[in-house]
Amino acid sequence: MEKIEECKLVSAPLTSHFRLTLALSLKIEEEKEYMSSVSYISVVGSIISVIKFICECFYILHFNS
């Protein structure tokens, strides 16, 4: 396995795929009630987990190619 200092930088634009629209907003009262019970820390933790997974996939693909 290579050292981090020996790795080359790659550009991986992700933001163009993630867009928030009104179509994704909460529409019915049940959705609003459910989301009001979800804690902020749970949402942030889930986002961090997804980002970590994406980064690990890019890392594996980069070093296996």
N, C-alpha and C positions, 0 to 999 in steps of 0.2 A: 504494500500500500504506500502511496506517495505521501510525502509530508505536505502540510498545508502551505508551506512557503513555496513549494514546487508546483502548485496548482495554477492553472491559467484561469483568468477571469472570463466568464461568459455572460452574455446579456440574455436575460429571460424575462421579457415583459409579460406581466400577468394582469395588469390592471385593465387592459383592453377587453378582457373576457368577463370582468365583473362589473356589472352596471345595475344600479338600483333604479327601478321605475315605479310608477304608480300602480302598475299591474301586480307588483310584488307586495304592495302594502296590505295591511290587515283590512278585511272587508266586513266580516260578520262579527257580531258581539262575542261569540264564543272564542274566536281567535284572539280578540283583544283581552278577554279575561284570562285566557291561558298564558299569553305573553306577559301580562302584568304579574303573574306568579313566578315567572322564570327570573332567577337572580342574575344580576349584571355579571358577577364573577363567573357564572356558568357559561354565559355567552362568550365572554372574553377567552375563557379557557378553551372553548370549542374552536374559536377562530385561530388561536395559537396552535392547537393540535393540527388543524388543517394546513396551516402554513408550514409547520414542521414536517408534515408528511410530504408536501409538495417539494420542499427543499431536499429532503432525503431522496425522493425519486429522481430529481435532477442530478444529485450527487452520484447516485448509483448508475444512471444512464451515462453520465459524463465519463466515469472511470471504467465502465465496461465496454465502451465503444472504441 
